[in-house]
Structure formats: structure tokens, C-alpha cells
């Protein structure tokens, strides 16, 4: 795995990209540019992202059939944890459009040829581990409050949740724990994948740069996180169909947010012999 770098970049140097301070206007600009990228060829991107609504519906049907209704909401909210990885192909399309290259949907899979593909895969595995840990935690919270018996029906489950003390405790504790998961993922990966697509800096540098971006822009990144969460919830409500638009727009917007947060790489011109 010659292209897998943990502590150093592709040249064996410890990379530390320069992070900028941004404004609330930059958040709006990133969303606007993300929408522009999407609307340039929306049919291609909707086709690319239909897999996510389909997966969401399948997961919902599975949990319903398995008497695991209490996991439907954790599954829906869990999309926010794996969203940064799910948007890799969209970052690539935005990167190509920025450079004036062909933006056909097939290029969304060009990430498999990226020099940083192994580093991208490692962080992707980390996100899926967070997702599974979140589901396990949500199950444990439910079991601690309601016992091992699954909900008998959707109606009885909703009645328990909204009309009993333990139901409100489930809502408060579950959302508080979920918020912690979301903050950790946001801080460690908000721009890690776009950065690795742009330059092969290594796993640690990509995560560390994301953390510095959040620390330097706490209010702006908190707003970004709220926008992402709100749009994912809105997109998930109509049987996840809205995710076919929400995910690509957010994916493209993340690329433009990265461009505002991290200064371009300074390339030293080659010295030619006299």
C-alpha cells in the first residue's frame, strides 16, 4: 500500500494545510455553488444518488419487519454520520467542474484512481464504525428504558414515546447522545475527504485539518452542521425520496466549503538548469 499515508503526505512530509477564518456568508455561498453544481446536470446526479433513498427504504422495511421500529429514527439520523463518505463522488464532480474538466456522472467513480484512495477508505471505515456504534448505543438506550421487548406496533410505540416519562427520557437522552456523535464526526471529517481528493496529505493531517477548521470557525461550522442535519431530516421524511436532491447539493456544497476553509496548496516552481 504505497499510497496509504497515515502521518505524512505522499512525499513523506508532515502536512499541515493552512486553515482560514470564514464568515456566515461563506456558508451561504457554498450552498449556492453546491446548488449550481447540482442543477448543471441534475438528471445525472439524481441517478447517482438514488441509491441512498433506496437503501433508506430497505432499511426502514427491514427494521419494521424485524420489530425494530425503535431503530428507524436512529437509522434516519445516522445518515448524517456516513454522509461525508457518501458524498465522495460529488466532491469529485465539483472538483472537475472547477477545473473545467468533463463532469459526466461516470467521473464520480474516478476516486478509485485517486493517490489517496487508501486514506479515503480508512476514514470511510471509521465513519461506518461510528454509524454502527451509534446504532448499538441507540439500541442500548432503548433497552435500558423499555426492556428487551420490541414495540408491538407503530401506534403503541409512538404512544409510549410521546405520552410517558420514559418516552420523553428516550427522546432527550437519545438526541443528546446522537448530538455528541454528530459533533465528533463533523469535527473530524467535515473537509477530510475533499482535502484528500485535492491533495494526498495522509489520514492524520486530513482529520487534524478538519478539527482545526471547526475550532477556528465554531459558530460558522455549528451553523453548517445544523443546516446539514435539517436538510437530511427534511429529505428523509417523504420516504427518503428527498435525499436524491439533498445529498448531491450538500455534497457539492461541501467541496466549496472546503475551498473557503483551506488555502490552496502552494506549489514551488521547478528550478530548471541553466
N, C-alpha and C positions, 0 to 999 in steps of 0.2 A: 504494500500500500504506500507507494512512494508519494502519492498525492494527499495523504492523510496527515495533517499537521495539527498538533494539539496546542503546543505552547508558542510555536514560531510560524512565520509565514512561509511561502514557497521557497524563499531564498535563505531560510534558516535564521531570519532576523525576528526579534520580538516586535511585533507591530502594535502601534497604538494610534489609530486614526484620530484626527482632530475632530472634536465634537463642538458644534455651535449652539449658542442660545437661539431659540426660536420664539415667535410670538403666536398668539391665538390666530392671527391672520394666516400664518403659515399652515395651520391645521386646516383652515377653510380652503386655502389654495391647493393643498394636497388632495382633498376630497374632490374639488372641482376638476383638477387634472386627471384624477382617477376616473371620474365620470366621463371625461372626454376620451380617455383611452378606451373605455368600455363601448361608448357609442360609436367609435370609429368603425368597428366591425362587431356589432352586438351579437349577431347570429353565431359567429364563431365562438365567442366567449360563453354564451349561454349553453351551447352544445358542450363545450369543455366542462362546464360546471354543473351540468345536470346530474352528474354522479353524486353530488353531495345531497341534494334533495331526495334522490332515490335511496341513498344509504340511510338518510334520516327516517324515511317512511318505513324502510325494512326494520330498522332498529326499534321503532315505535311499535310495529306489529309484533315483533319478537317479544318485547317486554310485556305487551298486553297478553299475548298467548301464554306466556310463562308466568302469569300472575305477578308480574313485577312492575305494576303501574307506578309504584313509588320511584322508579328509576327513569321514568320518561322525562321529567324535568331536569334531573342531573345530566341525562344524555343530551338534551337540547342545549343546556348551558355549557356542557363540555365541548361543544363545537368551538367555543372561544379559545379553548386551550390548544387545540390542534390547528386552529385557523392559520397561524403564521406558516406552518409547514404546508398546509393545503394550498396556499397562495403562491408557491414557488414558480409554477408555470406562468402565472400572471405577472410576477416581477420580471420574468424573462421577456415577456411580450412588451412591457413598458420600457425595459432597457433597450430593446431592439428599436422600438419606435423613437426613443430619444436619440438614437444614433442614425436614424434614417434607414434602417435595415428592413427587410421583409418581415411583416408581422402576421403572417399566416398562422393559424392556430397550431399547425404541426410543430412550429418552433417552440411551443410551450414545453415540449419534452426535450429540448436541447440541453436542459440542465444535466441530463445524464452524461453529457460530454464535458461538463464543467471541471476544471482542475480541482475545484473544491468539493466535488461531489461526495467524497467520503466524509468530509467535515460536516456537510449539509445533512448527510444521512445520520451521523451521530447525534446532532442536535434534534433531528426529527424523531429519532428513537427516544430521546429524553422527553420530548413533548408527549409522545404516546404513553410513556411510563407515567407522566403526570396525569394524563387522562384516565388511565386505568386505576391509579391511586385515588383519584377523585371519586370514581365510581365505587371503589371499595369503601372509601370514607363515608360517602353518602349512604351506602347500604348499612354501614355500622351505626350511623346516627339514627337511621330509621329503626333498626333492630333494637337499639338501646332504649328507644321511646315506645315502640309499638310491639316489640317482641318478634318472634320468628315467623309469625303467621302473616302471609302476604295479604294485600287488600282483597276483599271478597268481590268488589265491583268498583267501577269508576265513581258511581254516585256515593257509595258508602265511604270511599277513600276521601273524596272531596269534602264530604260532610265532617269526617274526623279532623281533617286538616284545618278547616276554617271555623269550626264551632267548638273545638275543645282546647283545653290549655296545652296539652301535649302536642296538638296540631300546630298551634302558634309557636311553640318551642321548636318544633321541627323546622318551621319556616325561618325563624330567627337564627337558630344555630346553623342550619344548612346553608343559608345565604352568607352568613359571616365566614364560615369555613371556605365556601366557594370563592368569596372575595379574596381571601388570602391566596388561594391557588391562582386566581386571575392576576393578582398583583405580581406574584413571583414570575409567572410566565411572561407578563408584559415587560417586566424589568429585564429579564434575561434574553428575550428573543424578539423584541419589538422591531429591531432592524438587523438582527443577526443574519437572517437569510439573504436579504438584499445585499448586505455587505459582502457576504461570501460569494454571491454571484458576481459582484463588481470586482472584487479582488480576493485572492486566496490568502487570508490573514491567519487562518487557524481557528480552531474551536474556541479556545480561551479568549483570544482577542475579540472575536465576534460577540461573545457573551458579555465580556467586560465593557466593550464599547456600547452595547445596548444599556447596560446598567448605568454607565456614565451619562448617557443621553437622558435617561429618566431622572437621575439625580440633579443634573444641570437644568432640567426643564420640568419640575414636578407638576406644576399646575397645567401646563400645556399637555403633558403626557397623561395626566389624570383625565383631562377632557377627551383626549383621543381614546382612552380606554372606555370611557362612558359612551362615546359615540359608537364604538365598535360593538359593545355589549347591547346597546339599544337597537342598533340595526340588525344584529343577529337575532334578537328576540322577535323583532317585527317580521323578519324574513322567515322565521320558523313557525309563526302562528298559523298561516294558511297551509298546513301540511308540508311545511318546509319548502314550498314552491318559491317563495320569495328569495331564498338563498341563491337561486340561479342568477339573480341580479346583484344581491347584496355582496356575496363573496367576491365576484370579479371586481366590483367597484372598490371594495375595501382592499383587495389585493393590489390593484393598480395604485391606489392612493398611498399604500404603504411604501411603494417604491419612491414616490415623490416626497413622502415624509422623510425617508432615508436621505434623499438628496439635499433636503434642507437641514437635516441634523448633522450630517458628516461632510466635512470638506473634501473636495476631490483629491485624489491621490496626486501628489507632486512627483512628476517623473523627471529624473535627472537626464538631460540630453547626453547622448553618447559622444565621447570625445574622439574625433577622427584623427588618425596620424597625419602629421604634417607632410 
